[in-house]
C-alpha cells in the first residue's frame, strides 16, 4: 500500500532539485507539503527576511497548486506540530532538508524524539554542495582555512546532476493557516518599496536571475564582482538562502565547455558559502562567540549614536553611507561594500561585530546565519580563517579603487552627486568653493565624518595590541 509522507519545507522552498521532495514521492504515495513558522527559536527571521519569506511561500504555494497540492502552513513549535500531523495522517516518514543552524538541529532532535513510533524523520542534503561531516583534513580534523577546504571540495569532482521537479503530486489534506494572517509584510510604515522594486522572490524568479547571470555577467565576474556601480554579481544570494534554487543547479549552470577563470571564481564563491555552513556545523556558537577566544576580551565600545549613524548611512564617509543606504532601501548590499562597511564599524568605530551581525540579520533579504556570522568574524579577525584584526580597510582608497567614477556613491548618496570625482570619496578634503559649487554644507546637507580615519585606525590597533599583550601575560 502506498505510504503517506510529510515534506517539511524549510530553507528549500522549491520543487526542482529538492531531494526531500523527490524521496517523499518515490513510492508514488500521497504527500503533505508543510511549512512551519517558528518565531520562538534563536535567531528568528528578521524584518527583511519576513518580507521575502511571505512572497517565497506564496510562490511555492502557487507551484504546488499547479500540481494540485496545497502548501500547509502552521505556526509554532515543530516538535508539537509535526508529531500531531504524522499521527493524524498515519505518515510513514517526514522528509526534510539538513539544516546547519543550531536551532534547527535542536528542532530536528526534538521532532525525532516526539514522533510516533511508526514515523521516521529522514533528512536530505538540500542546502549545500557537500556533507559537512565528510570533509576532513589529512589529519582527520576540521578545516580552519578556506583554501584547503576549497581544494578538498573540488577534489570530490562535480556535484550530482540536479533532480527534475515533479510533474504530478498526489496530496494528502490537512488544515492550514492563511499566509496573510501571519502578517509577515510591513504595514505602517510600509518600508518595503525598495525591496519590491528590486526583487521578485520565488523559484521561477531565481531561475530567471540565474539565466541572466550565466548569459550576461559571469564571463567578467572576477572583475565585475568588485565594482558596486556595475551589474557584475549574480545577486542569487537570497534565492540560495531561501532554497528557491539549489547550489548544485547554480554550479552546473555556471560550468560550460568554454569554462573560463571567471566561471571558476564564481564556483569558488559557492564553495565559500559551503565553508560558512561547514564552520557553523562544527562550531555552533559561531554567531555569538569569537572562534579565537582571546578576542572575547577585546575592549569594544558601546556607542549608540555612532552605531545609529552607521546603521542609517550617516557616518560622513561616502562609500560606507552608500552601502548602508543601499541595504536599507533594497535589503541587499554589494559584497565589496559589505566588507568596507563592516570593517568601518568594527575597526574605525571599534563597535562589536555582533552589533553589525544583528543589524544585517534584520535588514538583509539574504540574511543567512552561517554566512552572516562567518563573514563578520572574518572581517573582525575573530574567526578561524580571518582577515587579521590589524588589517584595516581604508574606506576612501577602497571607494576610489572600486567606485572610481562614483556611480555607486552618486546613486545612493545623491546629495554628493555634483562633487567632482577627486573629492567624492572624501568630501571633507574638498576646498570650500568646490563644496559650495556642489551645493554641499558639511554638517548640514551631508554629515562630517563621525571619526577621523587615522585616529580610528590607531584606536583599533591600540585595542588590538592591548588584547594581545593581556593574552601573553
N, C-alpha and C positions, 0 to 999 in steps of 0.2 A: 504494500500500500504506500503511495507517495507520502512523503513527510511534509509537515508544515515547518517552515523555518522563519526566524526573525532576522532581518537585516538591520543592524544598528548603525545608522549613519552618524559619523562624527566629522572629522576633517577629510572626508572623501565624498563630497557632495556631487557625485557624477554617476553616470551609467556606464560609460566606456572605460575599459581597463580598470575595473573595480573587482579585485579578486574576491572580496567578501560577497558581493552580489552574485558573481559567477558561481561561487561554491554553493551558495544557498539555492541557486536554480539548478544545480547539477542533476538532481534526481527527479526533475520535472514536477515537483510538488508545488504547493502554494507557499507564498512568502508574504510576510508583513513588513513593509519598509517603515522604519521608525526613526524619528529624531527626537532627542531629549535635551531640553534646555535646563542645565543645572547651574543656577546662579549661586548655589551655596558652596561651591568648591573654591579653592585658592585660585587666584588669577581668573575671575570670571571675565567674560568677553567685555572689552571696553566699548566706549561710545561709538567710535567709527566702525569698529568690528560688528556691532549690533546692527548698524545700518546695512552693512554688507550682508550679514547673515540673513536678514529679512529677505532681501532680494535673491540671495542664493537659494534659500529654501523655496521661494516661490518658483524659481527656475527649475529646481529639481522636481517639485511637485507637478509642474507642467509637463516635464519629460516623462515622469511616471504615469501621469494621466493619459498621455498618448498611448501608453501600453495597458491602459485600463487598470492601473494600480494606484490606490491612494497613498499619499505620504501621511503617516500617522504622527501627529505632534503631541508630545507630552512635556510637562514641566515639573521638575522636582528631582528627587534622588534616583538615579538609575538602579541602585540596589533594591529599591522598593518597587519601581515601575516595571522593570524587565521581568523579574520573577513572577509578578502577577500576570503579565501578558503571556508568559510562557505557560503558566498553569491554565489560563483562560483558553488558549489555543491548542494545548497539548503539544507544544513545539518540541521538536527533536533537538534543535540547536539554535543558538544565537550566533550569527556571524558578524564580525566587526573588524575594523582595521586596527592594527597595532598602533597604540599611541605612545609617544615618548615622553609626554608630560607627566610629572609625578602624580598630579591629581587624578588623571585618567587611569594611570596604572593602579592607583589605590582603588578607584572605582571598579576596574576590571576584577580585582581580587574580591571586592565586596559583592559584586554581582555573581561571580562564580560560586561563592560560598552560600549565597541565598537562593540559587536556582533549585527548582525541583530536581529530584534525583535522575529523572529521565531526560533532562535537558542539559546539553553541553554548551559551554562558551568556546567558540572557535575563532581564533584571531588570525588575521591575514595581513601581509605587508602591503599597505595601500599608499603610504605617505612618503616613503623613502626608496632610494635605489638599492640600499643594502640592509642586511640584518646587522644591527649594531653589536650583537653578541658574537658575530662570526669574523669580525675584523680585529686581528690582534697583531702585535709586533712579533718579530722573530724570537723575542724572549717571552712571548705569551703575556704581554702587558698591554694595557690600553694605550693607544696612541695619544701623545700630548701635543704633537705638532701637525699642522695641516699637510705639509708637503709629503712626508712619508705616508700619511693616511691616504692622500690622493693617489699616490703611486700604488698602494695596496688595492684600492678600489679599481683603478684602471687595469691592474693585473688580472682581475677577475674576468675581464672581457666585457663585451657589450651586454646590457641588461636583456632579459627576455623580451620578446615582442609584446606589444600591448594587446590586451584582450578586447574583443569587439563588444559593443553594447548589445544587450539582449534585444531580440526583435519581438518577443512576446513574454508576458508575465501572467501567471495565474495567482491572483492575490487573495489573501485572507482579509478579514474585515475586523475592525475594532473602532472604538470611539476615539475621536481626535479633538484636540484644541483647535481653535481658529488662530491662524498666524497673526491676524490683526489684533487679537486680544493680548498678544504678548507685548505689544507696544515697544517694539524694537526701534522704531523710527522716531527721530526727534519731532517735537510738535511746536512748543513755544519756548525759545525761538527755534525756527527751522534753520539749522546751521548747515544743512547737507546740500545746499545748492551747488557748491563747487564739486562735491562728490558726484552728484548726478550729471554734471556737465562732462566729467572725465571718464566715468566708469560705467560699465554695464556688467554687473555680476552674473554668474551662471556659466554652465558648461558650454553652451553654444558660443557665447562671447569669448570664453577662454580659447576655444579652438580658432576663432577668427583672429584673435590677437596673436596667437602662435603663428598662424599662416602669414600675417603681415610681417612679423619679425623675421621669419626664415626666408622670406622672399625679398624683403626691403632693407633690413638693417644688419643681419648677422655678419655679413661679409666685411663690415667696418667696425665690428664690435670692440676689438681691442682698443681702438682709439675712441670711438663714439661713446663708450660706456663712461668715460671720464669727463665728458663735456655736457654739463647740465642744460645748456641752452639748445642742445640738439636732441632729436629723436633717435638716440643711439642705444637704448636699453630695451629689453623685451617687455618690461612692465608686466611680467607674468606673476610677480611675487604674491599678490593677493589671491590670484586664481590657484596657485600652487598651495598656498597656506590653507585655503578652504577646501582643497582637494577637488576643485572643479575640473582640473586636468592633472594627470599623473606625471611624476618626474620622468618616468621612462617614456611616456608619449613625447614629452619635450625633448628628451635625449635623442630618441630616434629621429624626430623631425629635424634636429639640428645636425644630423650626420648625413653627408651626401657622398657621392662618388668623387666629387671635386672638393673634398674637405680641405679647409684652409686653417692656418693658425687661429683665425678668429673663431671658427667653429669649435676648435679645441678649447680656447679660452672660455667660451661660453659654457661648454660642458663642465669645465673646472668649477664654474660658479654653482652648478647643480651639485657637484661634489662638496663644495663649501657648505651648501645648505645641509647635506647629509652629515657633514662633520659637526655642525652645530647640534643636530639631533643626537649624534653619537656622544658628544660631550654631555648633553643633558641626561641621556640614558645612563651613563656611567657616573655622573656627578649630579644627582637630583637637586642638590642645594644651589646649583648654578645661578638661578635668578636672585638669590638672596645673599649668597656668601662668596667672597673672593676665593678663587681657586688657589691663589697664593696667600696663605694665611697672614703673612706679615702685613699685607695691605689692609687687613681689618682694622689696624691701628693708625692708618693714615689720617691726619687731622683735617678732614674736610670741613668746609664752612657751612653753617646753616644761615642762609641769607635769602629770605622770601622775596625781597624786592629784586635782587639780581636774578633769581630763578624766574620770576614773573616776566622780567624783561626778555630773558632768553626764550621762554615759552611762547611769547606773543610777538617775537621778531622786533624787539625794540632795544637791541644791545648797542646800536650805533656802529656795528660792523656789518657792512652790506651783504657779504656772501652768507654770513650766519643768519641775518634777518630774512634774506630771500628764502633760505631753506626752511626756516621756521614758519614763514607765512605760506609757503607752498604746502607745507604739512597741514596747517590749519585750514587752508582753503580746499585742498584736494584729498586729504587723508593719505598722502604719499610724499616722499621726498627722494630726490635723486641720490643714489648711493654715495657718490663722491662727496656731496654736500652733507649727507648724514655724518660722515667721518669728520668733516670740518666742524660742523655744529656740535657734535658730541665732544670733540677734543676741546673746543672753546669752553664748554660747560665744565668739564672735569679738570682741565688744566688751567686755563686763564681765570675762570671764576672759582676754581677749587671747590666745586659743589659735587657731591657724591654722584657717581654713575647711576646709583639706584634711583635718584630723583629723575634723571633723564630716562631711564628704563621705564619708569612708571608713566611718564608723560607720553612717550612713544606708544606704550601699550594702550593708552586710552585714545590716541589720536590717529594711529596708523590703521589703514584698512588691511594691511598685511602683517599685523602685529602677531608674530609667531613667537611663542615663549622661548624656544631654543635659539632661534636666530637673534632675537632681541637681546637676550641675556648674554650670549656668546659674543655678540658684536660690541656691546657696551663694555664687557670685561676686556675685550681685545683693545679697544681704544683707551681704556683706563689703565692698561698694563697690569691688570689684576688676575687675568686668566692664565691658562697654560700656554697657549700659542698666542702671544700678545705683542702688540706694539709696546716697546719699553716706555715706562712712565715718563722718563726724562726726554723722550722724543715728543716735542710739542709742535703741532701743526701751526704754521703762521697763516692766519686766515686771509691776510692781504696778499701774500705771494701765492697762496692757493687760488684765490679768486683771479688774480692776474694770469696765472698759468692755465686754468681750466675754463675761465669765462672771460677771455681776453677782450672780446668785443662787447662784453657787458650785456649780452642778450638776456641772460638769466636774471641778473640783478635788476635790469630795467623792467622786466616783466613783473616781478613780484615786489619791487621797491620803486614804484613809479615816481615817487617824489624826488628821486635822484636821476631821473631819465635824461635831463638836459645837461648833466655834468659830463665833461669830456672824459674819454676812456682813461686817461692817465691819472685822474683823481677819483674815478668811480669807486674803486675798492678801498680807498682811504680818504673819504671826503674831508676829514679834519686836516689833511695836508694841503688842501686847495687854497689858493690865495682868496682873500675876501672878495675881490672883484669877480672871480670865477664863480664863487658861491652865489653872489648877488645876481650875476647874469643867468644862472640856472634856477633862480627863484628859491634858493635854499638858505634857511637860517638854522644853523646847528643849535640844537637845544629847543627849537620850536617846530619847524617843519620836518626835521629829522633829528633823532637823538644824537647827542655827543656820546662817544664810547663809554660804556659803563666801567671799563678798566683800561688803563694804559697797557698795551700789549707786551711791552718789555717788562713792566712791573708785574703783570700777571704771570708771565713765564717764569720770572725769577722767584715769585712766591711759590709757584708749584714745585720748582726744583728744590727750594729750601725745605718744603714739606716732605718731598721725597727723600732728601738727604737725612733729615731727622728720623724718618721711619727706618731707613737702612741702618743708621747709627744705633738706634734703640734696639734693633733686632740683633746687632752684633754684640751689644753689651749685656 
